[in-house]
Amino acid sequence: MSDKTSGYLDMELLRFTTAGSVDDGKSTLIGRLLYDSKAIFEDQMEAIEISSQKRGDTEVDLALLTDGLRAEREQGITIDVAYRYFATPKRKFIIADTPGHIQYTRNMVTGASTANCALILVDARNGVIEQTLRHSYIANLLQIPHLIVCINKMDLMNYSEETYENIKNEYQRVADKLNIKDVRFIPISAKFGDNVVDASQNMDWYKGETLLSLLETIEIVDDRNHEDARFPVQYVIRPQSDEYHDYRGFAGRVASGVFKPGDKVKVLPSGKESTIKAIDTMTGELDMAFTPQSVTLRLNDEIDTSRGDMIVAIDNVPFMEQEFDAMVCWMNERPMIAGGKYTIKHTSNETRCMVRNVNFKVDINTLEEMTDDKTIGLNDIACLRLKTAKPLFFDSYKKNRNTGSFILIDEGTNETVAAGMIR
């Protein structure tokens, strides 16, 4: 493998999601980001030029780069989550372009669930609106560490600094209420590219970074949980060969924390203790493993361990419970059944569970908690009490996104019906 390829593979990856109401210009912003950072092939550009002409647009609509479904292009709205990949010399990126409509809340949750950063778009003409509150609430619920508030369409407000400052102050009050720690603000015009990749000549009063510069430099290493060592076992490796006759390793992905040979560990649910003998990969042994590496752990002792078990630090164990509260976003057309039984998938573990109670439902418009309405349907967000058939090993979602999240599956149809975050 050449040094160039190796360097590219080792580059840090930033996942970010976009959120904003209809016509705030999310897809145009991403199109502009891709176009100005030279991440578009000529044939892609030609295809959207032809699409723009067919629609009768007077200029090329960069939003067509992300609106992949025909229905999206025809209606000029984003329906599904569109993932786009691009890279600069400093970083690799995966963008999740998510819809702005209320009826696609579940799509936004899907796109935002793995994001390091969220771009919240605000139309400079409208300021902070209901949708802005909703998307900020969801970003906060999903514990996205960094928010960049892009105040878009500044060209329609004559690039006014006063407009920018007013919206910035208005949004800061929302951020304080939701306890969002890291919020950055950028005045932009996605249509004309002001402050997207290149600094704006029209807003020389803005001395901050451009959007791309911020995305390239925002610190994400410390966002991961490096303290709580958690290793959900996905597969037990026992080669049936003479060469590796006595080999027994536990394969999986490090969910959080750091593991090193010599570390004392405990295997859940048995509680048996051992020491890490070695950490193996396809290319040899490692001195340490950390999230999100996929590795094989070998232990000094023969412990009966199988898929769904979890290897943890001996002096730092997760909760081991059969009953807990969780925030869920309902993702299925069929409403939730009170007392209904579902399959719960949590890390590499899978078991049955029952909905014991609906603690409250969130009014997605006012963000108030409603305790009298117990019906949970498509796109609803609620706090449920769940009881599982066997104990799960988890941390709160706020502390650990990997071990605090799960999905619920309908046993009859095998469809994913909800995404959950343990409180």
HELIX and SHEET records of a PDB file:
HELIX    1   1 ASP A    3  ASP A   10  1                                   8    
HELIX    2   2 LYS A   26  ASP A   36  1                                  11    
HELIX    3   3 GLU A   42  LYS A   54  1                                  13    
HELIX    4   4 LEU A   62  LEU A   65  5                                   4    
HELIX    5   5 ARG A   70  GLN A   75  1                                   6    
HELIX    6   6 ILE A  102  TYR A  104  5                                   3    
HELIX    7   7 THR A  105  ALA A  112  1                                   8    
HELIX    8   8 GLU A  130  LEU A  141  1                                  12    
HELIX    9   9 MET A  154  MET A  157  5                                   4    
HELIX   10  10 GLU A  161  LEU A  178  1                                  18    
HELIX   11  11 LEU A  211  THR A  217  1                                   7    
HELIX   12  12 VAL A  221  ASP A  223  5                                   3    
SHEET    1   A 6 ALA A  82  ALA A  87  0                                        
SHEET    2   A 6 LYS A  92  ASP A  97 -1                                        
SHEET    3   A 6 LEU A  13  ALA A  19  1                                        
SHEET    4   A 6 CYS A 117  ASP A 123  1                                        
SHEET    5   A 6 HIS A 146  ASN A 152  1                                        
SHEET    6   A 6 ASP A 182  PRO A 187  1                                        
SHEET    1   B 5 ARG A 230  PRO A 232  0                                        
SHEET    2   B 5 MET A 310  ALA A 313 -1                                        
SHEET    3   B 5 LYS A 264  LEU A 268 -1                                        
SHEET    4   B 5 LYS A 272  THR A 281 -1                                        
SHEET    5   B 5 GLY A 284  GLU A 285 -1                                        
SHEET    1   C 7 ARG A 230  PRO A 232  0                                        
SHEET    2   C 7 MET A 310  ALA A 313 -1                                        
SHEET    3   C 7 LYS A 264  LEU A 268 -1                                        
SHEET    4   C 7 LYS A 272  THR A 281 -1                                        
SHEET    5   C 7 SER A 294  LEU A 299 -1                                        
SHEET    6   C 7 GLY A 249  ARG A 253 -1                                        
SHEET    7   C 7 TYR A 235  ILE A 237 -1                                        
SHEET    1   D 2 VAL A 258  PHE A 259  0                                        
SHEET    2   D 2 ALA A 289  PHE A 290 -1                                        
SHEET    1   E 7 GLU A 369  MET A 370  0                                        
SHEET    2   E 7 ASN A 349  VAL A 362 -1                                        
SHEET    3   E 7 LYS A 341  HIS A 346 -1                                        
SHEET    4   E 7 SER A 405  ILE A 409 -1                                        
SHEET    5   E 7 THR A 416  ILE A 422 -1                                        
SHEET    6   E 7 PHE A 319  TRP A 330 -1                                        
SHEET    7   E 7 ILE A 381  PHE A 394 -1                                        
END                                                                             
